Each structure stands twice: as structure tokens, then as C-alpha cells.
Amino acid sequence: MRIGILTQYFPPEMGAPQARLYELAIRLQARGHELTILTAMPNYPTGRVFQEYRRRVLCKERIDGMRVIRTPIYPSKSTNLIVRLASYMSFVVSSLLLGTWSVGKLDLLIVESPPLFLGLAGIPLSWLTRSKMVFMVSDIWPDVAVRMGDMISAKQARILERLEGFVYRRAACVALTNPGAVEQVLSRFPEVPCSVISNGVDTAFFRPDCRSEAVRAEFGIGPEQFAVGYCGLHGIFQGLDVVVRAAELLRDEPRIRFVMVGDGPTKEALVVQARAANLDNIVFHDRQPKKRMPEILASMDVSLIPLAAALPGTMPSKVYEALAAGVPMVVTAGCEAEQLIRRYDVGRMFAAGDAAQLAAGIRELAENAQVHDAVRTNSLALAERFDRNRIAERTERLLQAVAAGAPFPEVTW
């Protein structure tokens, strides 16, 4: 099949959407399909277009044999709603006006959301390329923004809900990342055809044997210390201030050390918060190359996966990486990871924003080696279910069914 992917995010950017789409695309290509990616000039997470792509109106290149077409975007890492909207819409417009004519005819068009607005480009692009649209939703908007509290007004939420329904009803398939998200969408739009395209992990890349004492020393972790790590974007959705507050609660337990790796719009405020509390049990490090992530994650004793609010239907991609690395996770309750933790005992949970619960979960894993080892064993056993090769096989069957107008295959979770 000729498969197109319309996404605002793609390598050489780093991040969960970029990794997910790239890993899926190269596996579909290996299975004999022709892939074309229509995406923005890379700018995430710095909010500035990467140096080698600046002052270019249209860029065509090959990445691992896949055709990649890039169009301009107004880049920004601002948390201001108007500025973010301007950034989203700039790519919606440029992808339609500049990218459409380079894509060619397709059988299927996969549109990545968020941003939800990209559906406004996906619908006409699917018409123009004579393809069926699969709207692939990794986070359900505007539900996520509403649950975050004061991100958007009630009026803005209603407008976005109408846009959400408009896009969903024009997709041949709305693909969510987990069955809980499917139930959430169907409860509001029962007529919409839904299925699951799960996120996953490369179990040959993230492995427990990547653990390194040299890496631990590099990040300031002593031989007997218990490392609590967060690797990723420091943004508003992660709600990382709770980590600093948990570190404050555990300041008198020197064996426990917090290691924060990454960058983002809230990092500076987090550093200031930690300094104001005079904490010496939490350290911040710069964003690291993707190739280093397996050794950094495996060298931690706990993987932190916080969210700023309970987000039903959301499955953080870090869950799968922690499973593959055999690192027990501590996750904000209310997301879909809660079901895996309850069913398979692969971590601990804490209520959104509750530093005391977060500290208690960390303390339990740090003080009880048997419990920690059991959770680690359970994590490694579950990881195989979410191997990216298996995800690609299941996705291929779904895409073939969509293209043929056949019933969607059942997904076992």
C-alpha cells in the first residue's frame, strides 16, 4: 500500500510522537509498503527551526528510504494558547498549500493528533490524494486540556469538541492508543469507527543489561544510592513540581537521589524551586541524545512518569520503555498505565500532585528489595507484549482492513 503520514512532529526531533511514528513507519516500509511523510520543519522542543532547515520553503529528503516532505511552521515553545494556536495553524496551512502537490496518490493517510487542528489539513489532503484517513489520536483533545484545569475556557472547550466530532466523523478509522481511550471516544461519538494502534517499545534497544555503573557515576549516583529518574520533556503536562516537593519530603533519606534529565518550558522554574528549598538530593541534567536513553534509563532504580492531572485514555510512552528496561515505574494514577499496574504489578501509583503519595511509593520500592525485584521481573515479562515489531504487525492488519473496507481486527490488550 501507499501510506502517507501527516504529522507536525518527526525526526530529527526527539520526543514520544516522533519516535512512535518513525518506528512504526520504518517497520511498515520493511513489510513492503511505500511510506511518504508530510511534516513540519524540525523545531521541537527548542521552539526554533533547526539550523540546517532554516530559510527553506519546501524540503524534500529521504530518511532511511522513506520520502519526507517538510513545510514551514511558525515555531514556538510558548505555553500561551494564542501563540500555540498560531504555531499549529501555520503548519495546517503550509502542509496543505505546499505539501499536497508533492505527496501524490495514496491508499491511506495517517494523521497524527495532537494537534487536533491537523485534522483540518488531513480531511482535504485525503480527498486530494484519494485516500482513506486514519486519524491516530495519542492524546484526546480537548479532554486533556479540560482535565488540566485552567488551560482553556468552557467556550473554547465547546469549540474544540465540535471540531473533534467533525474530524472523527470524516475518518475511516479513529485509532487510539489503548482500549480505555476507545471507550472514552465511543461514549461521546458512538457512530465513529474506532480501533487501537498501541504505542510500544523497541525491546532490542531498551534493555536491562544497558545498566552501567559508569553512567550512574556520571549522573552523580553513588554505588549504594537508590536513583529515581525522570528522562524527558519538562513541560506543563508532566506536572514535575510534584517531584521537587517529593524530594523535599525525602531530603533526610540520603540514599534516595532524584535525577532529572531533559529540557522544556518549565525546567527553569523547577531548578529555581529546588534551589529555594535548598535541596541537595535532586540534580538536573541537560537533554541527552536518543542513543543514550537506554543506558540512562536502565541505570535508574525507579522511572518517574508524572502527569499534571488524572488523564483517562492517556498512556504515557515512558511506560513501555520502563517495562523493557526492567525499571519499576511510579506513575500518576488515572491514566491507562493504572490498569497495567493493578493487573500485573509493574509499579506504583500516586494521585496527581500528591507529593506525599509519590514519596511513599518511592520509599516502599527503595526499602524493600524483594518488592523491587518482583516488580522488575513483572515489568520485563510484560514488555514483550508491546514490542514494536508486534505493534507493527497488528497495525498492518488494521490498515489493510481499513483500505479494504473490512471489519477491524480485534485487539488483545
C-alpha positions, 0 to 999 in steps of 0.5 A: 500500500501507499501510506502517507503520514501527516504529522507536525512532529518527526525526526530529527526531533526527539520526543514520544510522537516522533519516535512512535511514528518513525518506528512504526513507519520504518517497520511498515516500509520493511513489510513492503509498503511505500511510506511518504511523510508530510511534516513540519520543519524540525523545531521541537522542543527548542521552539526554533527551526533547526539550523540546517532547515532554516530559510527553506520553503519546501524540503524534500529528503529521504530518511532511511528510504522513506520520502519526507516532505517538510513545510514551514511552521511558525515555531514556538515553545510558548505555553500561551494558547494564542501563540500555540494556536498560531504555531499549529495553524501555520503548519495546517496551512503550509502542509496543505498549500505546499505539501499536497502537490508533492505527496501524490496518490495514496491508499491511506493517510495517517494523521497524527493528533495532537494537534487536533487542528491537523485534522483540518489539513488531513480531511482535504489532503485525503480527498486530494490524494484519494485516500482513506484517513486514519486519524491516530489520536495519542492524546484526546483533545480537548479532554486533556486540556479540560482535565488540566484545569485552567488551560482553556475556557468552557467556550473554547472547550465547546469549540474544540469538541465540535471540531473533534466530532467533525474530524472523527466523523470524516475518518475511516478509522479513529485509532487510539492508543489503548482500549480505555481511550476507545471507550472514552471516544465511543461514549461521546461519538458512538457512530465513529469507527474506532480501533487501537494502534498501541504505542510500544517499545523497541525491546532490542534497544531498551534493555536491562543489561544497558545498566552501567555503573559508569553512567550512574557515576556520571549522573552523580549516583553513588554505588549504594544510592537508590536513583529515581529518574525522570528522562524527558520533556519538562513541560506543563503536562508532566506536572514535575513540581510534584517531584521537587516537593517529593524530594523535599519530603525525602531530603533526610533519606540520603540514599534516595537521589532524584535525577532529572534529565531533559529540557522544556518550558518549565525546567527553569522554574523547577531548578529555581524551586529546588534551589529555594528549598535548598535541596541537595538530593535532586540534580538536573541534567541537560537533554541527552541524545536518543542513543543514550536513553537506554543506558540512562534509563536502565541505570535508574532504580525507579522511572518517574512518569508524572502527569499534571492531572488524572488523564483517562485514555492517556498512556504515557510512552515512558511506560513501555520503555520502563517495562523493557528496561526492567525499571519499576515505574511510579506513575500518576494514577488515572491514566491507562498505565493504572490498569497495567499496574493493578493487573500485573504489578509493574509499579506504583501509583500516586494521585496527581500532585500528591507529593506525599503519595509519590514519596511513599511509593518511592520509599516502599520500592527503595526499602524493600528489595524483594518488592523491587525485584518482583516488580522488575521481573513483572515489568520485563515479562510484560514488555514483550507484549508491546514490542514494536515489531508486534505493534507493527504487525497488528497495525498492518492488519488494521490498515489493510482492513481499513483500505479494504473496507473490512471489519477491524481486527480485534485487539488483545490488550 
